[in-house]
Amino acid sequence: MERQPKMYNTGADYALAIIGGKWKSVILYLLAGHPRRTSELVKQLGTSYKVLSDQLREMIDAGLVIRKSFNTIPPHVEYRLTPEGENLYAALRYLNYWGENRAKQTGDIKIMCTDEMKQVGDDGLCVITKKHLNHWCQEIVKSKDKDISI
């Protein structure tokens, strides 16, 4: 029996289906330009090993990431982007640029990482870390306090 191909409305729809979810675009950013070990990724993301492992497995299956095992003690595993993953990262950088410009035009949208990244000379995607999440929570509390005092 012949399998029917999956149908998507557009190429963008297909691309977003591949990197959909909370962590995949951030993992792409972290792997751009250099390989990382599992523990480094967990530390940067602030997620569990299981969640990271599931996301990496899906990205490997999609052909975006390569897993390389080293025969050492303790075991050493590195992940890096494939050429397809690098191409997708480039597309995400443009999407990030578009989102920043759109936020400037509307004026009522704040992108937390933009200014901090410009200071360090990084024009890629923001990496959501525990530090950022804590900062965002504090910003939300501050804005709610201002609304209450008015």
TIKE-757017 format. One record per residue: residue number from 0; z, y, x of N, C-alpha, C in turn. Coordinates in steps of 0.02 Angstrom, whole numbers, m for minus. Atoms other than C-alpha are relative to their C-alpha. Example, Ala and Ser with C-alpha at 12.3 -4.5 7.8 and 13.67 -1.06 7.14 Angstrom:
<recs>
i, nZ, nY, nX, caZ, caY, caX, cZ, cY, cX
0, 0, m59, 45, 390, m225, 615, 0, 60, 45
1, m3, m59, m42, 357, m53, 684, 37, 55, m39
</recs>
This chain:
<recs>
i, nZ, nY, nX, caZ, caY, caX, cZ, cY, cX
0, 0, m59, 42, 0, 0, 0, 0, 62, 45
1, 8, m61, m40, m53, 169, 71, 50, 53, m23
2, m49, m53, 16, 79, 306, 81, m35, 66, m12
3, 27, m67, 13, 40, 474, 7, 31, 50, 49
4, m28, m50, m46, 60, 620, 129, 46, 48, m39
5, m43, m50, 31, 200, 742, 94, m40, 64, m8
6, 37, m61, 15, 135, 902, 17, 45, 61, 7
7, m34, m64, m7, 189, 1079, 62, m48, 54, m23
8, 42, m55, 24, 126, 1242, m11, m36, 35, 57
9, 28, m37, m56, 98, 1326, 157, 26, m31, 65
10, m25, 21, m65, 118, 1294, 342, 69, 26, 13
11, m67, m29, m8, 268, 1410, 340, 52, m41, m38
12, m44, 42, 40, 346, 1304, 203, 17, m64, 38
13, m11, 60, m41, 324, 1150, 313, 44, 14, 60
14, m40, m18, m59, 394, 1237, 468, 73, 12, m19
15, m69, m14, 21, 547, 1298, 373, 36, m64, m23
16, m30, 65, 19, 576, 1122, 305, 24, m37, 62
17, m20, 34, m62, 583, 1057, 484, 63, 30, 29
18, m58, m32, m32, 710, 1185, 544, 51, 24, m51
19, m47, m21, 52, 803, 1206, 380, 71, m22, 17
20, m70, 17, m12, 991, 1202, 381, 34, 53, 43
21, m41, m50, m33, 1129, 1295, 468, m9, 3, 75
22, m6, 2, m73, 1112, 1240, 649, m65, m6, 39
23, 61, 16, m39, 933, 1197, 696, m29, 60, 36
24, 29, m59, m34, 871, 1373, 734, 45, 22, 57
25, m47, m18, m54, 1028, 1406, 837, m6, m49, 58
26, 9, 51, m52, 1005, 1242, 932, m64, 15, 39
27, 63, m19, m33, 825, 1296, 969, 12, 56, 50
28, m15, m56, m44, 890, 1458, 1042, 39, m24, 62
29, m42, 23, m55, 1022, 1371, 1148, m39, m43, 51
30, 39, 43, m45, 895, 1248, 1220, m60, 35, 31
31, 59, m36, m26, 761, 1379, 1254, 10, 17, 73
32, 0, m17, m70, 726, 1389, 1438, 39, m46, 46
33, m38, 46, m43, 851, 1260, 1500, 34, m54, m40
34, m33, 56, 36, 928, 1092, 1456, 74, 12, m7
35, m73, m5, 11, 1105, 1077, 1390, 28, m69, m13
36, m37, 61, 16, 1232, 938, 1381, 30, 6, m69
37, m28, 2, 67, 1307, 885, 1217, 64, 42, m5
38, m63, m37, 2, 1478, 957, 1258, m11, 76, 4
39, 16, m72, m3, 1400, 1126, 1302, m22, 25, m69
40, 24, m19, 66, 1313, 1131, 1133, 57, 3, m51
41, m57, 1, 46, 1470, 1084, 1038, 45, 61, 12
42, m42, m58, m18, 1568, 1218, 1131, m31, 65, m25
43, 35, m61, 21, 1438, 1353, 1095, m1, 7, m77
44, 8, m2, 72, 1414, 1307, 912, 66, 0, m38
45, m63, 7, 36, 1593, 1267, 867, m5, m49, m57
46, 10, 51, 51, 1535, 1118, 766, 25, m68, 26
47, m22, 66, m21, 1582, 934, 772, m56, m37, 37
48, 50, 41, m34, 1495, 805, 881, m45, m35, m50
49, 40, 36, 50, 1437, 713, 725, m54, 46, m30
50, 49, m47, 28, 1354, 866, 648, m54, 15, 51
51, 49, m14, m53, 1271, 908, 814, m46, m59, 11
52, 39, 61, m12, 1215, 729, 840, m52, m10, m55
53, 47, 7, 56, 1136, 723, 666, m57, 51, 6
54, 51, m52, m6, 1045, 888, 694, m47, m15, 57
55, 42, 16, m58, 983, 837, 866, m46, m60, m14
56, 40, 58, 17, 923, 669, 800, m60, 20, m43
57, 54, m24, 42, 822, 756, 665, m52, 40, 39
58, 46, m41, m40, 748, 876, 792, m39, m43, 49
59, 36, 47, m43, 704, 732, 908, m55, m35, m41
60, 49, 33, 44, 618, 642, 763, m58, 46, m18
61, 53, m49, 16, 521, 802, 725, m41, 18, 61
62, 37, m14, m61, 463, 811, 906, 15, 67, 31
63, m18, m65, m26, 554, 973, 946, 45, m4, 61
64, m50, 8, m53, 686, 906, 1067, m10, m67, 34
65, 1, 61, m39, 689, 777, 1205, 72, m15, 23
66, m65, 22, m24, 846, 678, 1248, m10, m39, 64
67, 6, 34, m64, 866, 624, 1429, 69, m27, 19
68, m63, 32, m21, 1001, 499, 1479, m2, m12, 75
69, m7, 14, m72, 1061, 489, 1659, 46, m59, 8
70, m39, 60, m11, 1128, 324, 1722, 56, 14, 50
71, m57, m19, m42, 1292, 392, 1790, 65, m17, m35
72, m67, 9, 30, 1477, 370, 1761, 39, 63, 14
73, 8, 12, 72, 1531, 456, 1654, m72, 13, m22
74, 68, m8, 25, 1373, 450, 1549, m18, 75, m6
75, 24, m69, 0, 1270, 610, 1557, m64, 1, m41
76, 59, m7, 43, 1146, 660, 1422, m17, 74, m3
77, 23, m69, 7, 1041, 818, 1417, m54, 4, m53
78, 51, m13, 51, 934, 892, 1281, m40, 61, 22
79, 43, m57, m15, 786, 1008, 1307, m55, 3, m52
80, 54, m9, 47, 646, 1079, 1202, m65, m31, 26
81, 68, 23, m16, 475, 997, 1199, m45, 61, m2
82, 46, m56, 8, 321, 1108, 1211, m6, 24, m73
83, 1, m20, 71, 316, 1105, 1020, 62, 39, m19
84, m62, m36, 12, 497, 1160, 1016, m2, 70, 29
85, 8, m67, m31, 457, 1304, 1135, m45, 44, m43
86, 44, m38, 44, 314, 1357, 1021, 37, 23, m63
87, m38, m18, 60, 429, 1354, 870, 52, 54, 16
88, m48, m52, m21, 559, 1455, 966, m35, 68, 4
89, 38, m63, m3, 426, 1588, 1000, m12, 28, m70
90, 11, m22, 69, 387, 1595, 814, 65, 26, m30
91, m64, m23, 26, 572, 1612, 773, 20, 68, 29
92, m14, m65, m30, 588, 1756, 895, m36, 55, m38
93, 37, m49, 38, 453, 1847, 799, 32, 10, m69
94, m33, m5, 64, 539, 1807, 635, 64, 41, 6
95, m60, m39, m13, 700, 1878, 709, m18, 75, 5
96, 23, m69, m8, 606, 2037, 758, m18, 30, m68
97, 18, m24, 66, 535, 2052, 583, 62, 15, m42
98, m62, m10, 38, 708, 2031, 506, 39, 61, 22
99, m35, m60, m25, 784, 2164, 619, m34, 63, m24
100, 37, m59, 23, 647, 2288, 575, 8, 11, m75
101, m9, m4, 72, 662, 2249, 390, 70, 27, m17
102, m69, m23, 11, 852, 2276, 399, 5, 74, 14
103, m2, m72, m16, 825, 2447, 481, m32, 40, m57
104, 35, m36, 53, 705, 2497, 342, 43, 5, m63
105, m40, m1, 61, 823, 2450, 201, 63, 41, 8
106, m58, m41, m15, 972, 2531, 285, 67, m27, m23
107, m64, 25, 24, 1104, 2436, 188, 14, m72, 23
108, m10, 67, m28, 1091, 2275, 290, 21, 8, 72
109, m24, m2, m69, 1187, 2248, 450, m10, m68, 32
110, 8, 61, m38, 1137, 2118, 578, 47, 4, 58
111, m56, m5, m47, 1289, 2083, 684, m20, m6, 73
112, 13, 16, m70, 1210, 2017, 843, m49, 47, 34
113, 54, m39, m29, 1070, 2141, 869, 24, 46, 56
114, m23, m48, m50, 1166, 2277, 963, 29, m35, 61
115, m31, 36, m55, 1267, 2155, 1068, m53, m34, 44
116, 53, 33, m38, 1110, 2061, 1118, m41, 50, 41
117, 38, m51, m36, 1019, 2221, 1166, 38, 23, 63
118, m41, m20, m57, 1165, 2267, 1281, m5, m48, 58
119, 6, 49, m53, 1149, 2105, 1378, m72, m15, 18
120, 71, 8, m16, 959, 2116, 1380, m31, m62, m28
121, 26, 61, 31, 931, 1965, 1269, m37, 19, m63
122, 38, m17, 59, 792, 1983, 1142, m17, m62, m42
123, 11, 61, 37, 803, 1807, 1072, 38, m1, m66
124, m36, 8, 62, 895, 1739, 923, 75, 2, 13
125, m72, m2, m7, 1079, 1766, 894, 28, m71, 0
126, m35, 64, m1, 1191, 1621, 936, 64, 9, m40
127, m59, m5, 42, 1320, 1597, 800, 55, m42, 33
128, m56, 34, m31, 1481, 1555, 888, 64, 14, m40
129, m63, m12, 33, 1662, 1548, 834, 20, 74, 6
130, m16, m71, m11, 1683, 1723, 908, m35, 43, m52
131, 37, m38, 49, 1547, 1791, 795, 28, m10, m70
132, m26, 13, 67, 1615, 1706, 640, 66, 35, m11
133, m64, m35, 5, 1789, 1776, 674, m12, 75, m9
134, 15, m71, 4, 1716, 1950, 700, m27, 18, m69
135, 28, m13, 66, 1615, 1939, 538, 55, m1, m53
136, m54, 3, 49, 1770, 1887, 441, 41, 63, 3
137, m38, m62, m7, 1863, 2038, 510, m38, 59, m30
138, 40, m54, 28, 1719, 2154, 462, 1, m3, m76
139, m2, 7, 73, 1719, 2084, 284, 67, 24, m26
140, m67, m22, 21, 1908, 2111, 270, 5, 76, 4
141, m2, m73, m8, 1889, 2290, 336, m37, 34, m57
142, 40, m32, 53, 1753, 2331, 210, 35, m9, m68
143, m36, 9, 63, 1857, 2257, 67, 59, 47, m4
144, m57, m47, m2, 2008, 2361, 122, m23, 70, m15
145, 26, m67, 14, 1901, 2519, 119, m16, 7, m73
146, 16, m3, 71, 1841, 2478, m56, 62, 6, m43
147, m62, m1, 38, 2019, 2452, m116, 33, 69, 4
148, m34, m63, m9, 2084, 2615, m43, m36, 59, m32
149, 39, m55, 29, 1948, 2719, m125, 17, 10, m71
</recs>
